Amino acid sequence: MPVIKLNRFGDPSGAVFDPAAVVEKARQTFPDVQVSPGDALAAGADRAGAAGAPEHSVRTLRRNQQDYGPADGFEIGIDGGETIQGRARRYDVPIHRSLAPVIAPALD
């Protein structure tokens, strides 16, 4: 669940986010931001197809890519090796803390 979610879905003005502009603003604010290459929604659909997901699931992911993309994933390092992760999409920008440093020790 996102810690922060900027949302423009259904905005009466019809305004949407420009994912590239959101990421650029993040770079200006956090110079060490890491940006995932390519469209995160397209990559998810590709991974699902390669993993043998049912065709209807892959079609849904592709439709989401068309409806909500492009999506630029980004990550900002914070103290303790944790990260803040986000995904800038056309209608929303969910941002959350990574749980990986919390979960990983429990898996050992």
DSSP file (Angstrom, degrees, kcal/mol; ACC not computed):
  #  RESIDUE AA STRUCTURE BP1 BP2  ACC     N-H-->O    O-->H-N    N-H-->O    O-->H-N    TCO  KAPPA ALPHA  PHI   PSI    X-CA   Y-CA   Z-CA
    1    1 A M              0   0    0      0, 0.0     3,-0.0     0, 0.0     0, 0.0   0.000 360.0 360.0 360.0 132.5    0.0    0.0    0.0
    2    2 A P        -     0   0    0      0, 0.0    94,-0.3     0, 0.0     3,-0.2  -0.293 360.0-151.3 -65.5 146.8    1.4    3.4   -1.0
    3    3 A V  S    S+     0   0    0     92,-2.2     2,-0.4     1,-0.3    93,-0.2   0.850  91.4  17.0 -78.7 -40.1    2.5    5.8    1.7
    4    4 A I  E     -A   95   0A   0     91,-2.3    91,-3.0     2,-0.0     2,-0.4  -0.994  69.3-176.0-131.5 138.1    1.7    8.7   -0.6
    5    5 A K  E     -A   94   0A   0     -2,-0.4     2,-0.5    89,-0.2    91,-0.0  -0.914  10.5-160.2-138.9 112.8   -0.5    8.5   -3.8
    6    6 A L  E     -A   93   0A   0     87,-1.8    87,-2.3    -2,-0.4     2,-0.4  -0.784  21.9-169.7 -86.0 130.3   -0.9   11.5   -6.0
    7    7 A N  E     +A   92   0A   0     -2,-0.5    85,-0.2    85,-0.2    84,-0.1  -0.978  32.1 163.4-134.3 128.5   -4.0   10.9   -8.1
    8    8 A R    >   +     0   0    0     83,-3.7     3,-2.2    -2,-0.4     2,-0.2   0.224  34.8 136.1-120.4  11.0   -5.5   12.6  -11.1
    9    9 A F  T 3  S+     0   0    0     82,-0.6     7,-0.0     1,-0.3    -2,-0.0  -0.424  81.5   7.4 -63.3 127.6   -7.9    9.9  -12.2
   10   10 A G  T 3  S+     0   0    0      1,-0.2    -1,-0.3    -2,-0.2     5,-0.0   0.613  84.9 170.5  76.6  12.2  -11.2   11.5  -13.1
   11   11 A D    X   -     0   0    0     -3,-2.2     3,-2.0     4,-0.3    -1,-0.2  -0.379  36.0-135.6 -56.5 125.5   -9.8   15.1  -12.7
   12   12 A P  T 3  S+     0   0    0      0, 0.0    -1,-0.2     0, 0.0    -2,-0.0   0.781 103.8  56.3 -58.0 -27.1  -12.6   17.3  -14.1
   13   13 A S  T 3  S-     0   0    0      2,-0.1     3,-0.1     1,-0.1    -2,-0.1   0.657 109.0-124.4 -78.0 -14.3  -10.0   19.4  -16.0
   14   14 A G    <   +     0   0    0     -3,-2.0    -1,-0.1     1,-0.3     2,-0.1   0.504  57.0 154.8  82.1   3.3   -8.8   16.2  -17.8
   15   15 A A        -     0   0    0     -6,-0.0    -4,-0.3    -5,-0.0     2,-0.3  -0.357  18.6-177.6 -67.2 143.8   -5.3   16.9  -16.6
   16   16 A V        -     0   0    0     -3,-0.1     2,-0.2    -2,-0.1    75,-0.2  -0.856  29.3 -94.6-132.8 168.8   -2.9   14.0  -16.3
   17   17 A F        -     0   0    0     73,-3.2     3,-0.1    -2,-0.3    75,-0.1  -0.578  22.1-137.9 -83.0 149.3    0.7   13.5  -15.1
   18   18 A D    >>  -     0   0    0     -2,-0.2     4,-2.2     1,-0.2     3,-0.7  -0.929  15.3-155.9-101.4 104.0    3.6   13.5  -17.5
   19   19 A P  H 3> S+     0   0    0      0, 0.0     4,-2.4     0, 0.0     5,-0.2   0.852  91.4  53.4 -53.1 -39.4    5.7   10.6  -16.1
   20   20 A A  H 3> S+     0   0    0      1,-0.2     4,-2.3     2,-0.2     5,-0.1   0.893 109.6  48.4 -63.3 -38.7    8.9   12.0  -17.6
   21   21 A A  H <> S+     0   0    0     -3,-0.7     4,-2.3     2,-0.2    -1,-0.2   0.874 109.8  52.4 -68.9 -37.2    8.3   15.3  -15.9
   22   22 A V  H  X S+     0   0    0     -4,-2.2     4,-2.1     2,-0.2    -2,-0.2   0.937 112.0  45.7 -62.6 -46.2    7.6   13.6  -12.5
   23   23 A V  H  X S+     0   0    0     -4,-2.4     4,-2.5     1,-0.2    -2,-0.2   0.896 111.1  52.7 -65.4 -40.0   10.8   11.7  -12.7
   24   24 A E  H  X S+     0   0    0     -4,-2.3     4,-2.2     2,-0.2    -1,-0.2   0.906 108.7  50.1 -62.1 -41.0   12.8   14.8  -13.8
   25   25 A K  H  X S+     0   0    0     -4,-2.3     4,-1.9     1,-0.2    -1,-0.2   0.898 109.7  51.4 -63.7 -39.8   11.4   16.6  -10.7
   26   26 A A  H  X S+     0   0    0     -4,-2.1     4,-3.4     1,-0.2    -2,-0.2   0.903 108.9  51.2 -62.4 -41.0   12.5   13.7   -8.5
   27   27 A R  H  < S+     0   0    0     -4,-2.5    -2,-0.2     1,-0.2    -1,-0.2   0.892 109.6  49.9 -63.1 -39.4   16.0   13.9  -10.1
   28   28 A Q  H  < S+     0   0    0     -4,-2.2    -1,-0.2     1,-0.2    -2,-0.2   0.865 119.0  37.9 -66.5 -35.3   16.1   17.6   -9.3
   29   29 A T  H  < S+     0   0    0     -4,-1.9    -2,-0.2     1,-0.3    -1,-0.2   0.858 130.1  28.2 -84.0 -38.4   15.1   17.0   -5.7
   30   30 A F    ><  -     0   0    0     -4,-3.4     3,-2.1    -5,-0.2    -1,-0.3  -0.849  67.7-169.7-126.7  91.8   17.0   13.8   -5.1
   31   31 A P  T 3  S+     0   0    0      0, 0.0    -1,-0.1     0, 0.0    -4,-0.1   0.728  84.8  57.5 -58.3 -23.1   20.1   13.7   -7.3
   32   32 A D  T 3  S+     0   0    0     45,-0.1    45,-0.3     2,-0.1    -5,-0.1   0.285  75.0 136.8 -92.0  12.2   20.8   10.0   -6.5
   33   33 A V    <   -     0   0    0     -3,-2.1     2,-0.5    -7,-0.2    43,-0.2  -0.317  45.8-144.5 -59.7 138.0   17.4    8.8   -7.7
   34   34 A Q  E     -B   75   0A   0     41,-3.0    41,-2.4     2,-0.0     2,-0.5  -0.920  10.6-156.0-106.5 129.8   17.6    5.6   -9.8
   35   35 A V  E     -B   74   0A   0     -2,-0.5    39,-0.2    39,-0.2     3,-0.0  -0.909  16.0-126.3-110.4 130.0   15.2    5.3  -12.7
   36   36 A S        -     0   0    0     37,-2.5    37,-0.3    -2,-0.5     4,-0.1  -0.522  34.1-111.9 -70.3 136.1   14.2    1.9  -14.0
   37   37 A P  S    S-     0   0    0      0, 0.0    -1,-0.1     0, 0.0    36,-0.1  -0.433  74.5  -0.9 -70.9 143.4   14.8    1.7  -17.8
   38   38 A G  S    S-     0   0    0     -2,-0.1     2,-0.6     4,-0.0    35,-0.4  -0.055 108.3 -33.4  77.1-177.4   11.7    1.4  -20.0
   39   39 A D     >  -     0   0    0      1,-0.2     4,-2.5    33,-0.1    33,-0.2  -0.702  47.7-152.5 -82.7 118.2    8.0    1.4  -19.3
   40   40 A A  H  > S+     0   0    0     31,-3.1     4,-2.0    -2,-0.6    -1,-0.2   0.839  96.1  51.8 -62.4 -34.6    7.4   -0.5  -16.0
   41   41 A L  H  > S+     0   0    0     30,-0.2     4,-2.0     2,-0.2    -1,-0.2   0.903 110.7  47.6 -69.5 -40.1    3.9   -1.5  -17.2
   42   42 A A  H  > S+     0   0    0      2,-0.2     4,-2.6     1,-0.2    -2,-0.2   0.906 111.0  51.9 -65.1 -41.3    5.2   -3.0  -20.4
   43   43 A A  H  X S+     0   0    0     -4,-2.5     4,-2.7     1,-0.2    -2,-0.2   0.897 108.5  51.3 -62.7 -40.0    8.0   -4.8  -18.5
   44   44 A G  H  X S+     0   0    0     -4,-2.0     4,-2.3     2,-0.2    -1,-0.2   0.905 111.0  47.3 -63.6 -41.9    5.4   -6.3  -16.2
   45   45 A A  H  X S+     0   0    0     -4,-2.0     4,-2.3     2,-0.2    -2,-0.2   0.905 112.6  50.0 -65.7 -41.2    3.3   -7.5  -19.1
   46   46 A D  H  X S+     0   0    0     -4,-2.6     4,-2.5     2,-0.2    -2,-0.2   0.924 111.1  48.6 -62.7 -44.7    6.4   -9.0  -20.8
   47   47 A R  H  X S+     0   0    0     -4,-2.7     4,-1.9     1,-0.2    -2,-0.2   0.909 111.1  50.5 -62.3 -42.0    7.5  -10.8  -17.6
   48   48 A A  H  <>S+     0   0    0     -4,-2.3     5,-2.6     2,-0.2     4,-0.3   0.925 112.0  47.1 -63.2 -44.0    4.0  -12.2  -17.1
   49   49 A G  H ><5S+     0   0    0     -4,-2.3     3,-1.2     1,-0.2    -2,-0.2   0.912 112.6  49.0 -63.0 -42.7    3.9  -13.5  -20.7
   50   50 A A  H 3<5S+     0   0    0     -4,-2.5    -1,-0.2     1,-0.3    -2,-0.2   0.807 107.8  55.2 -67.2 -29.5    7.4  -15.0  -20.4
   51   51 A A  T 3<5S-     0   0    0     -4,-1.9    -1,-0.3    -5,-0.2    -2,-0.2   0.474 120.6-107.5 -83.5  -1.5    6.4  -16.7  -17.1
   52   52 A G  T < 5 +     0   0    0     -3,-1.2    -3,-0.2    -4,-0.3    -2,-0.1   0.745  54.9 171.8  84.9  23.8    3.5  -18.4  -18.8
   53   53 A A      < -     0   0    0     -5,-2.6    -1,-0.2    -6,-0.2     5,-0.1  -0.288  47.9 -82.0 -61.7 152.6    0.7  -16.4  -17.2
   54   54 A P    >>  -     0   0    0      0, 0.0     4,-1.9     0, 0.0     3,-0.8  -0.243  39.4-118.5 -55.8 145.0   -2.8  -17.0  -18.7
   55   55 A E  H 3> S+     0   0    0      1,-0.3     4,-2.6     2,-0.2     5,-0.2   0.854 113.2  56.9 -57.2 -38.8   -3.4  -15.1  -21.9
   56   56 A H  H 3> S+     0   0    0      1,-0.2     4,-1.8     2,-0.2    -1,-0.3   0.855 106.8  50.5 -64.2 -31.7   -6.3  -13.2  -20.4
   57   57 A S  H <> S+     0   0    0     -3,-0.8     4,-2.2     2,-0.2    -1,-0.2   0.915 110.5  48.0 -69.0 -43.4   -4.0  -11.9  -17.6
   58   58 A V  H  X S+     0   0    0     -4,-1.9     4,-2.4     1,-0.2    -2,-0.2   0.899 110.4  52.5 -64.3 -40.3   -1.4  -10.8  -20.1
   59   59 A R  H  X S+     0   0    0     -4,-2.6     4,-2.5     2,-0.2    -1,-0.2   0.906 108.6  50.7 -61.2 -41.1   -4.1   -9.0  -22.2
   60   60 A T  H  X S+     0   0    0     -4,-1.8     4,-2.5     2,-0.2    -2,-0.2   0.916 110.2  49.1 -62.5 -43.7   -5.3   -7.2  -19.0
   61   61 A L  H  X S+     0   0    0     -4,-2.2     4,-2.0     2,-0.2    -1,-0.2   0.894 111.6  49.1 -63.3 -39.7   -1.7   -6.1  -18.3
   62   62 A R  H  X S+     0   0    0     -4,-2.4     4,-2.2     2,-0.2    -2,-0.2   0.894 110.6  50.4 -66.5 -39.3   -1.3   -4.8  -21.9
   63   63 A R  H  X S+     0   0    0     -4,-2.5     4,-2.8     2,-0.2    -2,-0.2   0.912 109.9  50.5 -64.6 -41.4   -4.6   -3.0  -21.7
   64   64 A N  H  X>S+     0   0    0     -4,-2.5     4,-3.0     1,-0.2     5,-0.5   0.889 107.9  54.3 -61.7 -38.7   -3.5   -1.3  -18.4
   65   65 A Q  H  X5S+     0   0    0     -4,-2.0     4,-1.6     1,-0.2    -2,-0.2   0.925 112.9  42.3 -59.9 -44.9   -0.2   -0.4  -20.2
   66   66 A Q  H  <5S+     0   0    0     -4,-2.2    -2,-0.2     1,-0.2    -1,-0.2   0.896 120.4  42.0 -69.3 -40.6   -2.2    1.4  -22.9
   67   67 A D  H  <5S+     0   0    0     -4,-2.8    -2,-0.2    -5,-0.2    -3,-0.2   0.869 131.3  19.5 -75.9 -37.7   -4.7    3.0  -20.6
   68   68 A Y  H  <5S+     0   0    0     -4,-3.0    22,-2.6    -5,-0.2    23,-0.4   0.550 103.9 144.4-114.2 -11.3   -2.4    4.1  -17.8
   69   69 A G     << +     0   0    0     -4,-1.6     2,-0.2    -5,-0.5    20,-0.1  -0.159  27.1  65.7 -83.2 177.5    1.1    4.2  -19.3
   70   70 A P        -     0   0    0      0, 0.0     2,-0.5     0, 0.0    20,-0.3   0.594  63.4-170.3 -72.0 164.1    3.7    5.0  -19.8
   71   71 A A        -     0   0    0     -2,-0.2   -31,-3.1    18,-0.2     2,-0.6  -0.984   9.0-162.9-128.3 121.8    5.0    4.2  -16.3
   72   72 A D  E     - C   0  88A   0     16,-2.3    16,-2.8    -2,-0.5     2,-0.3  -0.915  11.0-152.0-106.2 117.4    8.4    5.2  -15.1
   73   73 A G  E     + C   0  87A   0     -2,-0.6   -37,-2.5   -35,-0.4     2,-0.3  -0.642  18.7 177.8 -86.0 144.3    9.6    3.4  -12.0
   74   74 A F  E     -BC  35  86A   0     12,-2.6    12,-2.6    -2,-0.3     2,-0.4  -0.974  15.5-158.8-145.3 160.6   12.1    5.1   -9.7
   75   75 A E  E     -BC  34  85A   0    -41,-2.4   -41,-3.0    -2,-0.3     2,-0.5  -0.999   1.2-163.2-143.7 135.8   13.9    4.5   -6.4
   76   76 A I  E     - C   0  84A   0      8,-2.9     8,-2.8    -2,-0.4     2,-0.2  -0.984  21.8-130.7-122.7 123.0   15.5    6.8   -3.8
   77   77 A G  E     - C   0  83A   0     -2,-0.5     2,-0.3   -45,-0.3     6,-0.2  -0.487  29.1-179.9 -73.3 140.1   17.9    5.5   -1.3
   78   78 A I    >   -     0   0    0      4,-2.7     3,-0.9    -2,-0.2     4,-0.3  -0.783  39.4 -56.9-129.9 176.6   17.3    6.4    2.4
   79   79 A D  G >  S+     0   0    0     -2,-0.3     3,-0.9     1,-0.2    -1,-0.2  -0.113 116.4  28.5 -54.4 148.1   19.1    5.7    5.6
   80   80 A G  G 3  S-     0   0    0      1,-0.2    -1,-0.2    -3,-0.1     3,-0.1   0.627 126.8 -73.6  78.2  14.1   19.6    2.1    6.7
   81   81 A G  G <  S+     0   0    0     -3,-0.9    -1,-0.2     1,-0.3    -2,-0.2   0.521  97.3 132.2  78.1   3.5   19.7    0.7    3.2
   82   82 A E    <   -     0   0    0     -3,-0.9    -4,-2.7    -4,-0.3     2,-0.3  -0.365  42.1-147.4 -81.3 168.0   16.0    1.1    2.7
   83   83 A T  E     -C   77   0A   0     -6,-0.2    15,-3.3    15,-0.2     2,-0.5  -0.946  14.2-135.8-134.1 156.6   14.5    2.8   -0.4
   84   84 A I  E     -CD  76  97A   0     -8,-2.8    -8,-2.9    -2,-0.3     2,-0.4  -0.969  32.2-164.1-105.7 125.9   11.5    4.9   -1.3
   85   85 A Q  E     +CD  75  96A   0     11,-3.6    11,-3.0    -2,-0.5     2,-0.3  -0.877  12.2 170.7-116.2 145.4   10.0    3.5   -4.5
   86   86 A G  E     -CD  74  95A   0    -12,-2.6   -12,-2.6    -2,-0.4     2,-0.4  -0.949  23.0-150.5-145.8 166.5    7.6    5.1   -6.8
   87   87 A R  E     -C   73   0A   0      7,-1.5     2,-0.7    -2,-0.3   -14,-0.2  -0.935  13.5-150.4-142.5 115.7    6.0    4.7  -10.2
   88   88 A A  E     +C   72   0A   0    -16,-2.8   -16,-2.3    -2,-0.4     2,-0.2  -0.786  28.0 166.7 -90.6 117.7    4.9    7.7  -12.2
   89   89 A R        -     0   0    0      3,-2.5   -72,-0.2    -2,-0.7   -20,-0.2  -0.698  50.1 -94.7-122.0 175.7    1.9    6.9  -14.4
   90   90 A R  S    S+     0   0    0    -22,-2.6   -73,-3.2   -20,-0.3   -21,-0.1   0.894 120.5  22.3 -59.0 -43.4   -0.5    8.9  -16.4
   91   91 A Y  S    S+     0   0    0    -23,-0.4   -83,-3.7   -75,-0.2   -82,-0.6   0.623 127.1  18.7-105.3 -15.3   -3.2    9.1  -13.7
   92   92 A D  E     -A    7   0A   0    -85,-0.2    -3,-2.5   -24,-0.2   -85,-0.2  -0.988  46.7-151.2-154.2 162.7   -1.3    8.5  -10.5
   93   93 A V  E     -A    6   0A   0    -87,-2.3   -87,-1.8    -2,-0.3     2,-0.3  -0.801  21.0-168.4-135.6  90.5    2.1    8.4   -8.7
   94   94 A P  E     -A    5   0A   0      0, 0.0    -7,-1.5     0, 0.0     2,-0.4  -0.658   6.1-172.3 -81.6 137.9    2.1    5.9   -5.9
   95   95 A I  E     +AD   4  86A   0    -91,-3.0   -91,-2.3    -2,-0.3   -92,-2.2  -0.996  11.6 159.2-132.1 132.9    5.2    6.2   -3.6
   96   96 A H  E     - D   0  85A   0    -11,-3.0   -11,-3.6    -2,-0.4     2,-0.3  -0.974  40.6-101.6-149.2 162.0    6.1    3.8   -0.8
   97   97 A R  E     - D   0  84A   0     -2,-0.3   -13,-0.2   -13,-0.3     2,-0.2  -0.659  44.5-110.8 -82.4 141.4    9.0    2.6    1.4
   98   98 A S        -     0   0    0    -15,-3.3   -15,-0.2    -2,-0.3     4,-0.1  -0.512  19.5-160.6 -70.9 138.0   10.5   -0.7    0.4
   99   99 A L    >>  +     0   0    0     -2,-0.2     4,-2.7     1,-0.1     3,-0.8   0.434  66.7 101.5 -95.0  -1.1    9.9   -3.5    2.8
  100  100 A A  H 3> S+     0   0    0      1,-0.3     4,-3.0     2,-0.2    -1,-0.1   0.892  79.9  49.0 -54.0 -47.5   12.8   -5.6    1.5
  101  101 A P  H 34 S+     0   0    0      0, 0.0    -1,-0.3     0, 0.0    -2,-0.1   0.799 115.7  46.1 -65.1 -24.3   15.2   -4.7    4.3
  102  102 A V  H <> S+     0   0    0     -3,-0.8     4,-0.5    -4,-0.1    -2,-0.2   0.874 119.1  39.0 -80.4 -39.3   12.5   -5.6    6.8
  103  103 A I  H >X S+     0   0    0     -4,-2.7     4,-1.1     1,-0.1     3,-0.7   0.882 103.2  68.2 -79.3 -41.0   11.5   -8.9    5.1
  104  104 A A  H >X S+     0   0    0     -4,-3.0     3,-1.0    -5,-0.3     4,-0.8   0.877  98.3  49.6 -53.0 -48.8   14.9  -10.2    4.1
  105  105 A P  H >4 S+     0   0    0      0, 0.0     3,-0.6     0, 0.0    -1,-0.3   0.854 107.6  56.0 -61.0 -31.3   16.2  -10.9    7.6
  106  106 A A  H << S+     0   0    0     -3,-0.7    -2,-0.2    -4,-0.5    -3,-0.1   0.752 103.8  54.7 -70.6 -22.3   13.0  -12.8    8.4
  107  107 A L  H <<        0   0    0     -4,-1.1    -1,-0.2    -3,-1.0    -3,-0.1   0.646 360.0 360.0 -85.0 -15.4   13.6  -15.1    5.4
  108  108 A D    <<        0   0    0     -4,-0.8    -1,-0.2    -3,-0.6    -2,-0.1   0.480 360.0 360.0 -72.3 360.0   17.1  -16.1    6.6
